[in-house]
């Protein structure tokens, strides 16, 4: 019986020391800085542009629709009352 109690106590002490050591190691790790060092590239400082210069915007598709005025867009997309409405088609099965 004494041997069993001693084994349980030794097991608990070993388990406690193992978890304590793991906790200390985890506490020292800074995951955010590790991520930044591993995966993020060094960022170059942004070049400042003078205020009087024209700013060029780069878009994925440089089409005229990117530069349409708000009023023109609203006029094109509003439905007037005298415009013919589309007739719904009958479904065929």
Order of alpha helices (4+ residues) and beta strands (2+ residues): alpha-alpha-alpha
